[in-house]
Amino acid sequence: MKNKKKISYVLLLVVGILLLTACGKNGGILSSKSLKASDLNIEDYEWETNASKCNGADCYVLSLINNSKYDIIGVDFTYKVKSGVSEADLDVYDDFMQDHEGYIDEDDSPKNITLRGSKNTLVKQGDELTGLRFTVG
């Protein structure tokens, strides 16, 4: 009797595997369309970063419109000064550096500062995400 049970379990396992793979690569039960980074195009997203007020303090917020053919489940933006920017061009950051001196060391350069905004949220095709706040880090 024990052998019949073992054979039944093995046969059930084999049938299950065959059902999951029977239709091959293009039509099996487990087949699905995979999304690759090359399927995405940055031009499918409209975004804008603006100065704003957050809890009474100056901050930067992002608005994003998803014009891609995919729903997205999270947004993660990072701004950092490119390495090729000259020291003379960094003058535009003077006010920013002074406004955030509690978070930024005196000796820091804007080249060392990163602004990051991240939110796990569903943004369907054509939908807009507003008010994504950037933090200094």
N, C-alpha and C positions, 0 to 999 in steps of 0.2 A: 504494500500500500504506500509506503514511503517513497518508493521509486516512481510510482504513478504521479504523486504530488510534485516531485522534483521535475519530472518530465513535463508536467502541465505548466509549471512556472517557467521553465526554459522555453517551451513552445509559446507561451504568452509573451515573454520578453522578445522573442524573435519576431512574432507577428507585430508587436508594438513598434519595433525598430523598422520593420518593412513598411508599415503604414506611414511613419514619419519621413521615410526617404524614398518611397516608391515612385514618386513622380519626378524624381531627378532634381537637378540643380535649378531649373527654371519654373517648376510647378509644384514642388513638394509642399507639404503642410507647413514646414518651418521656413520656407523661402520668404524673403521680404526684400524690399528695395532698401539698399544701404545708402546712406547719405555720406558723401565724402566732402572734405574741405574744398575740393575743386568744383563741387556743385554750387558753392556759394559765391556771390559776387558782392563786394562792398558797395557797389553802385546801386544795389537793390534796397539799400537802407538810407533814409534821409535822417540826418541827425544834426543837432545844433546845441552848442553849449553856451549858456548865458550866465552873467552875474545875476544874483538874486539875493533874497533875504531868507534865511532858514533859522527859525526860532529867534528872530531879532538880530542875527549876526549875518555878515556878508558871507556868501557861499557861491558855488557854481553848481548849476543843475543842467541836466541833459534832457532833451526831448528827442524821441526817435519814432519814425514811422517805418513800419515793416512793409516794404513794397515787394518783398521776395515771394516766391511761390511756396514758402514753408512757414509754418507756425514756429515761433521760437519760445523756449521755456526759460530763458535766462539771458540777461544782458550783463556784460562785463567790459567796461571801458577803462583804459589806462592812458593817461597823457604823460609824456616825459619829453623834455627838451632833447632834440637830436644832438648827437655828439659833434656835428660839424658847425654848430652855431658859434659865432665869434662872441667874445666877451662884450664887445661894443653893442651887439644886438640884444644882449641880456638886460639892457636898461629898461625895457618894457616891463620887466618883472619887479622893478624897485618897489612900487606900491604894494604889490602882492606880498613880497618878502617882508615888508614892514608890518602889514596887516596880520601876518601869521607868525610874528616873531616868538610867540609863546610856544609854537609847535616846531619852529625851525631854528636851528642853532645859528648864531651870528656868523660863523665862518662858512656856512653852507652856501653853495652856489645854486642858482635855479636849475643847473644841470643835474643836481643831485635830488631834486624834488620830483615826486610823482603824485599826480592826482588820479584817484581811482574811484569809480562808481560801479557798483555791482548790485543786481537785484534778481532774485529768482522769481520770475513771474511769467505768465503766459501772455505773449503778444502775438495774436493771430494775424494772418495775412491781412494787410490793409489797416490794422489797428495802430494806435499811437500810444506810446509810453511817455508820460511827462513827469517832470519833477524828480528825476533820478539824481540824487545829491552826490557830489564828489567830496571825498575826504582827502586830506593831505597825509601822505605817508611815504 
